[in-house]
């Protein structure tokens, strides 16, 4: 049986420790029956509070986010409407008024 890569850092050096899987590189621990997948194999994306996100949801930014390649900052509390969920490290694709198209990580937003 091949163990899955770490969901946090994508390391392939995961190992079993009792009922949990452990990543030796980032020390992330998770259950093999992780909440991050549904029974049909579809990925579930959750916000910082554990609410399941869906395409078209409105979210709010929970901390100031620096915009890479710019001196701009997306302020805490900024509302982002009509998000689109995508695969990858930055799993939210959206447009933010005053900034344009952005990719955000779901761990830095909360569902409104």
C-alpha positions, 0 to 999 in steps of 0.5 A: 500500500502506498501512503499519500503525500502530505496535504500540507507540504506535498512530501512523499516521505509520510509514515503511519503512526498508530491511526494517523499519518505523519509528515517528517518534513513539516510535522503535519499529522492527519487521519487517513480518512481525512476530512479533505476528501469526500467518499467519491474522491472529490476534494472538499475545501474549507475556510478558516472556521471549518465551513465547507466552501462552494463556487459562488460563495462570498468570503471575508479575508481574516488577516492582512495579506501582502500582494506578491510583486506589489506594495499593496495589502489586502486588508482584513475584512475585505469581502470577496464575492463569487469565488471559484474553487480550483486545485492547487496551493492557492485554492480560491480564484477570485476578483477583488475590487481595486486589485483585480484577479487573485488567488487566495488560500482558503485558510485565510478566509471565512465564509460570510 
